[in-house]
Amino acid sequence: KYIDALEKEYRIQPKKSELNNLFWEVMDCVSLYNTTGKLETAYDKTVYALKLMKEYSSIQNEKFVLFNIADCYEKIGDNFRKRGQPTKSKEYYIKSLELRRKIALNDNSPKIRYNLSSCYYKLGLLCRTLYDNVAAKEYFLMHREIICDILKEEESVKYIRELAETNEKIGHIFKIENKIDQAEEYYL
């Protein structure tokens, strides 16, 4: 009901602030539906949020819009992964990755780089479940490189933990490939 009221308010008197409020409320609902397992509804709401953000592009700066569109694509990818549709999931993760790369060309902040690395990580996980260890390893290595770069600037338990998890995944792939020396490099 609240989202319906926000949408009516925006349609009657379109303003940047109303559209922004509507977008974030829809995204909050997406999180709620994902958490409660209502994946179809979460998907529909994410697609709606994506439409809102594309509409927002005419009245807001490009970086803000691209960042949020990339988030929508990533959430759609997550949704398809949870519903057992890895091909569709990969398609949306790659769309998100492309936008995040574009943003990172002009913004080298840790937050932007971390979001970029997150796409690589999710693609690595997805490829691993599809038994494409070559692609998975490449995505994990790209994720690892960005996390190592960020750690040079700001040490955080979050990044250290991610680096450890990624090293374990890379080591495991080398172990599967029977490349024990390389596996050891990442395990130790």
C-alpha positions as CSV (number, residue, x, y, z in Angstrom):
1,K,0.0,0.0,0.0
2,Y,2.8,2.4,0.9
3,I,4.6,1.8,-2.5
4,D,1.2,2.3,-4.3
5,A,0.8,5.6,-2.6
6,L,4.4,6.7,-3.5
7,E,3.8,5.6,-7.1
8,K,0.6,7.6,-7.3
9,E,2.3,10.7,-5.8
10,Y,5.1,10.4,-8.3
11,R,2.8,10.0,-11.3
12,I,0.7,13.0,-10.2
13,Q,3.7,15.3,-9.6
14,P,6.9,13.7,-10.9
15,K,9.9,14.9,-8.8
16,K,13.3,13.4,-8.4
17,S,12.8,12.9,-4.7
18,E,9.6,11.0,-5.1
19,L,11.1,8.7,-7.7
20,N,14.1,8.1,-5.4
21,N,11.9,7.2,-2.5
22,L,9.8,4.9,-4.6
23,F,12.9,3.2,-6.0
24,W,14.4,2.5,-2.5
25,E,11.1,1.3,-1.1
26,V,10.7,-1.1,-4.0
27,M,14.3,-2.4,-3.4
28,D,13.5,-2.9,0.3
29,C,10.5,-5.0,-0.8
30,V,12.8,-7.0,-3.1
31,S,15.0,-7.8,-0.1
32,L,12.0,-8.9,1.9
33,Y,10.6,-11.1,-0.8
34,N,14.0,-12.7,-1.4
35,T,14.4,-13.4,2.4
36,T,10.9,-14.9,2.6
37,G,11.4,-17.1,-0.5
38,K,8.9,-15.3,-2.7
39,L,11.3,-15.3,-5.6
40,E,8.8,-14.6,-8.4
41,T,7.5,-11.5,-6.6
42,A,11.1,-10.4,-5.8
43,Y,11.9,-10.8,-9.5
44,D,8.9,-8.7,-10.6
45,K,9.7,-6.0,-8.1
46,T,13.4,-5.9,-9.2
47,V,12.3,-5.5,-12.8
48,Y,10.0,-2.7,-11.7
49,A,12.9,-1.0,-9.8
50,L,15.1,-1.4,-12.9
51,K,12.4,0.4,-14.9
52,L,12.2,3.2,-12.3
53,M,16.0,3.6,-12.4
54,K,16.0,3.8,-16.2
55,E,13.3,6.4,-16.0
56,Y,15.4,8.2,-13.4
57,S,18.3,8.5,-15.8
58,S,16.8,11.6,-17.4
59,I,16.9,13.5,-14.1
60,Q,19.9,12.1,-12.2
61,N,23.6,11.9,-12.7
62,E,24.9,9.0,-14.8
63,K,27.1,7.3,-12.1
64,F,24.2,7.1,-9.6
65,V,21.9,5.6,-12.2
66,L,24.5,3.1,-13.6
67,F,25.4,2.0,-10.1
68,N,21.7,1.3,-9.2
69,I,21.0,-0.4,-12.5
70,A,24.0,-2.6,-12.0
71,D,22.6,-3.5,-8.5
72,C,19.2,-4.4,-10.1
73,Y,20.9,-6.6,-12.7
74,E,22.9,-8.3,-9.9
75,K,19.8,-8.9,-7.9
76,I,18.0,-10.4,-11.0
77,G,21.1,-12.6,-11.4
78,D,20.8,-13.7,-7.8
79,N,17.1,-14.4,-8.3
80,F,17.7,-16.6,-11.3
81,R,20.5,-18.4,-9.5
82,K,18.2,-19.2,-6.6
83,R,15.5,-20.4,-9.0
84,G,18.0,-22.8,-10.6
85,Q,18.4,-20.9,-13.9
86,P,22.2,-20.5,-14.2
87,T,22.3,-19.4,-17.8
88,K,19.9,-16.5,-17.1
89,S,21.8,-15.7,-13.9
90,K,25.1,-15.5,-15.7
91,E,23.5,-13.2,-18.3
92,Y,22.5,-10.7,-15.6
93,Y,25.7,-11.0,-13.7
94,I,27.6,-10.1,-16.9
95,K,25.3,-7.1,-17.5
96,S,26.0,-5.9,-13.9
97,L,29.7,-6.5,-14.4
98,E,29.8,-4.5,-17.6
99,L,28.2,-1.5,-15.9
100,R,30.4,-1.8,-12.9
101,R,33.5,-1.8,-15.1
102,K,32.2,1.4,-16.8
103,I,31.7,3.0,-13.4
104,A,35.2,1.9,-12.2
105,L,36.9,3.7,-15.2
106,N,36.0,7.0,-13.6
107,D,35.8,6.1,-9.9
108,N,38.6,4.0,-8.3
109,S,37.1,4.1,-4.7
110,P,37.2,1.0,-2.6
111,K,33.4,0.8,-2.7
112,I,33.2,0.8,-6.5
113,R,36.0,-1.7,-6.8
114,Y,34.5,-3.9,-4.2
115,N,31.2,-4.0,-6.1
116,L,33.0,-4.8,-9.2
117,S,34.9,-7.6,-7.5
118,S,31.6,-8.9,-6.1
119,C,30.4,-9.6,-9.7
120,Y,33.6,-11.5,-10.5
121,Y,33.1,-13.6,-7.3
122,K,29.5,-14.4,-8.1
123,L,30.4,-15.3,-11.6
124,G,33.1,-17.6,-10.2
125,L,30.7,-19.3,-7.9
126,L,28.2,-19.7,-10.8
127,C,30.8,-21.1,-13.2
128,R,32.0,-23.5,-10.5
129,T,28.5,-24.9,-10.1
130,L,28.3,-25.3,-13.9
131,Y,31.6,-27.3,-13.7
132,D,33.4,-24.6,-15.8
133,N,36.5,-24.6,-13.5
134,V,38.6,-22.6,-16.1
135,A,36.2,-19.7,-16.1
136,A,35.5,-20.0,-12.4
137,K,39.3,-19.7,-11.6
138,E,39.6,-16.7,-13.9
139,Y,36.7,-14.9,-12.2
140,F,38.1,-15.8,-8.7
141,L,41.5,-14.5,-9.7
142,M,40.1,-11.2,-10.9
143,H,38.1,-10.9,-7.6
144,R,41.3,-11.7,-5.6
145,E,43.3,-9.1,-7.5
146,I,40.8,-6.3,-6.7
147,I,40.5,-7.4,-3.0
148,C,44.3,-7.4,-2.7
149,D,44.4,-3.9,-4.1
150,I,41.8,-2.7,-1.7
151,L,43.6,-4.2,1.2
152,K,46.7,-2.1,0.3
153,E,44.5,1.0,1.0
154,E,42.3,-0.1,3.9
155,E,42.7,-3.2,6.0
156,S,39.4,-4.7,7.0
157,V,38.3,-8.0,8.4
158,K,35.6,-8.2,5.7
159,Y,38.2,-8.0,2.9
160,I,40.7,-10.3,4.7
161,R,37.9,-12.9,5.1
162,E,36.9,-12.6,1.5
163,L,40.5,-13.0,0.4
164,A,40.8,-16.2,2.5
165,E,37.6,-17.6,1.0
166,T,38.7,-16.8,-2.5
167,N,42.1,-18.3,-2.0
168,E,40.4,-21.5,-0.8
169,K,38.2,-21.6,-3.9
170,I,41.2,-21.0,-6.2
171,G,43.3,-23.6,-4.4
172,H,40.4,-26.1,-4.6
173,I,40.2,-25.6,-8.4
174,F,43.9,-26.1,-8.8
175,K,43.6,-29.3,-6.7
176,I,40.9,-30.6,-9.0
177,E,43.1,-29.9,-11.9
178,N,45.8,-31.9,-10.1
179,K,48.1,-28.9,-10.0
180,I,49.1,-29.4,-6.4
181,D,52.0,-26.8,-6.3
182,Q,49.6,-24.0,-7.4
183,A,46.9,-25.3,-5.1
184,E,49.4,-25.1,-2.2
185,E,50.2,-21.4,-3.0
186,Y,46.5,-20.5,-2.4
187,Y,45.9,-22.9,0.5
188,L,48.9,-21.8,2.6
